[in-house]
Amino acid sequence: MADTPLTRTLTIEDRDEAVILFGPRDQHLRTLRDALGVKVVYRNGELKIEGPAEAVEQTERALQQFRQIARKKGLLAATDVTGVIEVIRGGTARGGSPVVATEGGRNLRTRTDGQGRYVQALQQHDVVICVGPAGSGKTYLAVAWAVSLLKAKQVRKIVLVRPAVEAGERLGFLPGDLVAKISPYLRPLYDALADMMEPDTVKKYMESEVIEILPLAYMRGRTLNQACIILDEGQNATAAQMKMFLTRMGANSKIIVTGDMTQTDLPRTVRSGLADAVQRLRDVEGLAIVYLDQSDIVRNPLVTRIVNAYEDEAPKGKKPTA
């Protein structure tokens, strides 16, 4: 029962990590305590949490999210803390609010706390960058959010973009028209749309250019107003291409960039535009950067074990970088 008293202890032996997690003068810890109604005491590398069972479990989940954010960003801002708490109190990981209702009547919902933070960022910011492993839902939720905006008439069109790295952005040597040339690179975006709309609806929207699916090279020179623009596989864009893409944003538009730092197909000598953007734009007002990890993988559970196995091969003390 939610009111049953519970005590849990988390080990946080690294003092530097504790300082980041707890905030200046323990402000983050006090915010967490007051929001969830628990008692928290840190002593000798252990954080003791006491309170109603549900609140203690929420506190544990929140602290795990804090750790993930701090390890990715090297800091934990007050807005990160309040955002995580808001998501967890809303029960997002327990089958949270729907992102979009499909034409078949099925509601697509977030399934993890990380996904909840991602959707919250989409709701509150005009530019969102989401970094996460395969299977964490970063592209799928971006497309779902775009479809929800289109249905609500908050945007007039959706533009889905991917770098065509394997072809070096030179698609002229492939047979067929533009659609035939780029289809192999953009298939995941078609698949996501197919889950949310009937095929005839997708076809109608594409024919009328309400939905466009394009390789990144075809974005140069455009300005898109009242559109939701998604760049998938952002780790395969160069820094120059990323700047070009982000500056396509016109009036009343939204931009979403998704990618996985560990899966870049760029030459080793070329810095990933996603890695560059995360570092360069981390303090830009109005822009959110969301990190997902293995705990957000919602494909077959075997995917999580595969991702972990590959990450375990990284040199000790280093994480794979783009």
Secondary structure, DSSP 8 states (H G I E B T S, - for coil): -TTSEEEEEEE---HHHHHHHH-GGGHHHHHHHHHHT-EEEEETTEEEEEEEHHHHHHHHHHHHHHHHHHHHHSS--HHHHHHHHHHHHTTGGGT--EEEE-TTS-EEE--SHHHHHHHHHHHH-SEEEEE--TTSSHHHHHHHHHHHHHHTTS-SEEEEEE--GGGTT--TTSSSSHHHHHHHHHHHHHHHHHHHS-HHHHHHHHHTTSEEEEEGGGGTT--BSSEEEEE-SGGGSBHHHHHHHHTTB-TT-EEEEEE-GGG--S-TTS-BHHHHHHHHSTT-TTEEEEE--GGG--S-HHHHHHHHHHHHTS-TT-----
